[in-house]
């Protein structure tokens, strides 16, 4: 009987954790796209971040550049970020200044996450994989600019034999 109680308690705990994560994401708004990008950060008190990435919105991909500054950080790291975009109604709303509170402690290799929001209400939730040596706990201001004339349809990149409609 005790074993059954432990299993019921474990199932309830897992269900409540799942419901908490579902509730935590609801304030972000509807998921409307995905992003992936590569960035580098170099810091000595005040830091600088730069990189490039791809926004997937609808059936198109949009390349973009990212750059910005942070405070209260030291070191260098680089890495790949993947994430989800929320509240994006028009692709033009994606470009702009994003604000985030970040924390990073990378020695060799590390993983972290961040939530960013711009003035248009577009939110990005990211998962980072970083390498280097960097310690940061600071507000960060990042500017994203879409690369002009570089949008491409996903279907256009597929071979003609694989597209069926």
Backbone torsions as a table, in degrees:
resi	resn	phi	psi	omega
1	UNK	NA	-38.8	-179.2
2	UNK	-62.9	-39.0	178.2
3	UNK	-61.0	-39.3	177.9
4	UNK	-66.4	-38.7	178.9
5	UNK	-63.8	-41.1	179.1
6	UNK	-63.9	-41.8	179.1
7	UNK	-65.3	-42.1	178.7
8	UNK	-63.7	-43.9	178.8
9	UNK	-62.1	-43.0	179.5
10	UNK	-63.8	-41.3	178.5
11	UNK	-64.3	-41.2	178.5
12	UNK	-65.2	-40.4	179.3
13	UNK	-63.4	-44.3	178.4
14	UNK	-64.3	-41.2	179.2
15	UNK	-64.4	-40.1	-179.9
16	UNK	-69.8	-35.2	176.6
17	UNK	-64.9	-41.0	178.6
18	UNK	-63.3	-43.5	-178.7
19	UNK	-67.8	-32.9	176.7
20	UNK	-65.8	-41.7	179.1
21	UNK	-68.5	-35.4	177.6
22	UNK	-65.6	-41.2	178.6
23	UNK	-69.0	-35.7	-178.3
24	UNK	-65.5	-30.7	-178.4
25	UNK	-84.3	-21.4	-176.6
26	UNK	-61.4	-35.5	177.5
27	UNK	-66.5	-14.2	179.8
28	UNK	-73.5	-19.3	-177.6
29	UNK	97.0	-172.8	-178.8
30	UNK	-74.4	140.5	175.9
31	UNK	-73.7	124.9	-174.6
32	UNK	-124.0	-8.0	-179.1
33	UNK	-169.8	-177.0	178.8
34	UNK	-136.5	152.7	175.8
35	UNK	-133.1	153.2	168.6
36	UNK	-146.4	138.6	177.6
37	UNK	-158.4	165.7	178.4
38	UNK	-117.6	128.0	179.1
39	UNK	-130.3	160.9	172.4
40	UNK	-128.8	145.0	177.4
41	UNK	-132.4	131.8	175.5
42	UNK	-126.9	128.8	-172.3
43	UNK	-140.1	142.9	169.1
44	UNK	-147.1	77.7	-171.3
45	UNK	86.7	-75.1	172.3
46	UNK	-97.3	140.5	-175.0
47	UNK	-124.0	168.4	179.5
48	UNK	-132.6	134.6	177.8
49	UNK	-122.5	139.5	178.0
50	UNK	-148.5	157.4	177.9
51	UNK	170.3	-167.9	179.6
52	UNK	-145.4	158.7	-178.3
53	UNK	-160.3	-172.7	-178.7
54	UNK	-131.8	128.5	170.7
55	UNK	-98.1	130.6	172.1
56	UNK	-107.8	117.0	-176.3
57	UNK	-138.4	119.3	-174.4
58	UNK	66.3	-132.3	179.5
59	UNK	-103.9	21.3	-177.7
60	UNK	-125.5	157.3	172.5
61	UNK	-116.3	143.6	-177.2
62	UNK	-129.8	113.9	175.8
63	UNK	-72.2	149.1	178.3
64	UNK	-146.6	162.5	172.5
65	UNK	-111.6	155.7	179.7
66	UNK	-138.1	136.8	174.8
67	UNK	-153.6	156.1	-179.5
68	UNK	177.0	-172.5	-174.8
69	UNK	-132.4	156.1	175.5
70	UNK	-139.6	163.9	178.3
71	UNK	-119.3	159.7	174.6
72	UNK	57.6	55.7	177.8
73	UNK	-143.7	155.5	177.7
74	UNK	-146.3	137.0	176.1
75	UNK	119.9	-167.2	179.6
76	UNK	-141.3	138.2	172.5
77	UNK	-151.4	158.9	175.2
78	UNK	-142.4	157.9	179.7
79	UNK	176.1	-177.0	-176.9
80	UNK	-110.8	139.1	177.6
81	UNK	-124.1	140.3	172.0
82	UNK	-130.9	145.8	-178.4
83	UNK	-165.7	-180.0	179.7
84	UNK	-113.5	146.1	179.6
85	UNK	-108.3	137.0	-179.3
86	UNK	-124.2	148.6	174.8
87	UNK	65.1	25.6	177.9
88	UNK	-91.5	111.0	-179.1
89	UNK	-97.0	-31.6	177.5
90	UNK	-136.4	142.4	-178.1
91	UNK	-59.1	-29.7	179.4
92	UNK	-63.3	-25.2	-180.0
93	UNK	-73.8	-13.5	-178.2
94	UNK	-72.0	-41.9	-178.9
95	UNK	-68.3	145.5	177.9
96	UNK	143.7	-166.3	-177.7
97	UNK	-96.5	124.8	177.0
98	UNK	-106.8	142.3	177.0
99	UNK	-114.6	142.9	178.7
100	UNK	-152.0	151.6	167.2
101	UNK	-103.1	120.7	-174.3
102	UNK	-119.2	155.6	172.9
103	UNK	-141.5	132.8	179.9
104	UNK	-146.8	135.9	172.3
105	UNK	-135.9	90.3	-177.2
106	UNK	-110.8	125.4	171.2
107	UNK	-133.5	103.5	-174.8
108	UNK	87.1	-81.1	-178.6
109	UNK	-142.0	140.7	179.8
110	UNK	-151.3	165.9	179.5
111	UNK	-131.3	139.4	177.1
112	UNK	-152.7	177.0	177.9
113	UNK	-138.9	159.4	-179.3
114	UNK	-152.5	152.7	174.9
115	UNK	-120.3	126.1	-177.5
116	UNK	-121.6	151.9	176.2
117	UNK	-144.4	141.9	177.1
118	UNK	-107.0	-179.8	-177.5
119	UNK	-67.5	-17.7	178.8
120	UNK	-88.3	2.6	-179.4
121	UNK	83.1	6.3	177.6
122	UNK	-77.1	131.0	-179.5
123	UNK	-117.9	144.9	177.0
124	UNK	-128.4	126.9	173.3
125	UNK	-107.4	120.1	-173.5
126	UNK	-115.7	149.5	167.0
127	UNK	-116.9	123.4	-177.5
128	UNK	-102.5	143.6	163.5
129	UNK	-121.1	116.6	-173.0
130	UNK	-120.6	155.5	170.8
131	UNK	-137.4	150.6	-178.4
132	UNK	131.8	-153.3	177.2
133	UNK	-141.0	105.1	-175.4
134	UNK	-149.4	140.4	174.5
135	UNK	-127.3	121.7	-176.9
136	UNK	-145.9	140.6	171.4
137	UNK	-150.7	91.8	-168.5
138	UNK	-159.2	163.1	167.9
139	UNK	-74.1	147.7	-179.1
140	UNK	-132.9	138.4	178.2
141	UNK	-119.0	116.3	-177.4
142	UNK	-121.2	135.1	178.3
143	UNK	-107.5	125.3	177.4
144	UNK	-108.4	131.0	176.8
145	UNK	-125.4	128.5	175.5
146	UNK	-72.9	141.4	176.9
147	UNK	-78.3	121.3	-175.2
148	UNK	-62.2	136.1	173.4
149	UNK	66.3	18.9	-175.6
150	UNK	-111.4	9.1	178.8
151	UNK	-66.8	141.5	178.1
152	UNK	-138.0	144.2	176.3
153	UNK	-78.3	140.4	177.2
154	UNK	-59.4	-38.9	-177.8
155	UNK	-63.5	-31.6	-178.2
156	UNK	-68.4	-23.8	-178.4
157	UNK	-86.9	-7.5	180.0
158	UNK	-87.4	148.8	175.4
159	UNK	-63.0	150.1	-176.4
160	UNK	-60.5	-32.5	-178.3
161	UNK	-70.4	-22.2	-177.3
162	UNK	-92.8	-9.5	180.0
163	UNK	-92.2	122.6	178.1
164	UNK	-128.8	132.7	179.6
165	UNK	-131.3	NA	NA
